[in-house]
Amino acid sequence: MGSLMPGAIVEVGTLLKVVLYSLALGLGIAVVFAVGVSSANGLMDALRERRTLAGAAWAVLAVACMSGVLAAVVLGIFVMARK
């Protein structure tokens, strides 16, 4: 019986690409989520100090960040379900 080499079963270059893309996108989504949480904090501070224009700007940023994160999660589920 011959033994199979791991390189014959798995394409290392393709696997490395998947790992790097996953790492980059995972970190990117985490940063966008952190900015969204931080902007929600800024929104609360602005509302507490009755700065409505600043509050509106923080709210827009928070909604945009959280929408982006939600879209990334939905896209990830969709792509994984298709494979």
Contacts in CASP RR format, 6 or more apart in sequence:
PFRMAT RR
TARGET T0000
AUTHOR 0000-0000-0000
METHOD contacts of the structure
MODEL  1
MGSLMPGAIVEVGTLLKVVLYSLALGLGIAVVFAVGVSSANGLMDALRER
RTLAGAAWAVLAVACMSGVLAAVVLGIFVMARK
25 72 0 8 1.000
29 69 0 8 1.000
29 72 0 8 1.000
32 65 0 8 1.000
32 68 0 8 1.000
32 69 0 8 1.000
32 72 0 8 1.000
33 65 0 8 1.000
33 66 0 8 1.000
33 69 0 8 1.000
35 61 0 8 1.000
35 65 0 8 1.000
36 61 0 8 1.000
36 62 0 8 1.000
36 65 0 8 1.000
36 66 0 8 1.000
36 69 0 8 1.000
39 58 0 8 1.000
39 61 0 8 1.000
39 62 0 8 1.000
39 65 0 8 1.000
40 58 0 8 1.000
40 62 0 8 1.000
42 55 0 8 1.000
42 58 0 8 1.000
43 55 0 8 1.000
43 58 0 8 1.000
43 59 0 8 1.000
43 62 0 8 1.000
46 52 0 8 1.000
46 54 0 8 1.000
46 55 0 8 1.000
46 58 0 8 1.000
47 55 0 8 1.000
END
